[in-house]
Amino acid sequence: MKIGVIGIIIERDKAIASKVQELLSFYSHLILGRMGVPNHESGINVISVIVKGTTEEISALTGKLGRLENVKVKSAVTSLE
């Protein structure tokens, strides 16, 4: 079992935010918490998501998010003892 943080940045495209939300809803069983911060001046939205699951589950989520246009994703994951 792994626990980690996924950082998501959505650039210049509010329409893609609904696709990000769709993916986060689909993988909601992995999500322990999330925080979203819009930055209207620069036109970006930043979302941080705390996740807990298997390496495969977390990788599937980050991979699908990373394939969306105008979305950048970074994750930091560690093992739970």
C-alpha positions in Angstrom: 0.0 0.0 0.0 1.3 3.5 -0.9 0.4 7.0 0.3 1.2 10.2 -1.6 0.4 13.5 -3.0 -0.5 14.3 -6.5 -0.1 17.9 -7.8 -2.3 18.9 -10.7 -2.0 22.2 -12.7 -4.6 23.1 -15.2 -3.5 25.8 -17.6 -5.7 28.2 -19.7 -8.5 25.8 -20.2 -11.5 25.7 -17.8 -13.3 23.2 -20.0 -10.7 20.5 -19.2 -11.4 21.0 -15.4 -14.6 19.0 -15.9 -12.5 16.1 -17.3 -10.1 16.3 -14.4 -13.1 16.2 -12.0 -14.5 13.2 -13.8 -11.3 11.3 -13.3 -11.0 12.3 -9.6 -14.6 11.2 -9.0 -13.9 7.8 -10.7 -10.8 7.3 -8.5 -12.5 8.7 -5.4 -11.9 5.5 -3.5 -8.1 6.4 -3.5 -8.6 10.0 -2.3 -8.1 10.9 1.3 -8.3 14.7 0.8 -8.0 17.4 -1.8 -7.6 21.1 -2.1 -8.1 23.3 -5.2 -6.8 26.9 -5.6 -7.8 28.9 -8.6 -5.4 31.7 -9.7 -7.6 34.0 -11.8 -4.7 36.4 -12.6 -2.6 33.8 -14.3 -5.5 31.6 -15.6 -4.3 28.4 -13.8 -5.9 26.1 -11.3 -3.9 24.1 -8.9 -5.2 21.0 -7.2 -3.4 18.9 -4.6 -4.7 15.4 -3.9 -3.7 13.1 -1.1 -4.1 9.5 -2.2 -3.7 6.0 -0.7 -3.7 2.8 -2.8 -1.6 0.4 -4.8 1.2 1.6 -7.1 -0.9 0.5 -10.1 -4.0 2.4 -9.0 -2.1 5.7 -8.3 -0.2 5.3 -11.6 -3.4 4.8 -13.5 -4.9 8.0 -12.1 -1.8 10.1 -12.7 -1.3 8.6 -16.2 -4.8 9.5 -17.2 -4.6 13.0 -15.8 -1.2 13.5 -17.5 -2.6 12.7 -20.9 -5.2 15.5 -20.7 -4.3 18.6 -22.8 -3.1 21.6 -20.7 -2.8 19.5 -17.5 0.5 19.0 -15.8 0.8 16.3 -13.1 3.5 15.4 -10.5 3.3 12.9 -7.7 5.3 11.9 -4.7 4.5 8.5 -3.3 5.9 6.4 -0.4 5.2 3.0 1.1 3.1 2.6 4.2 4.5 0.3 6.9 
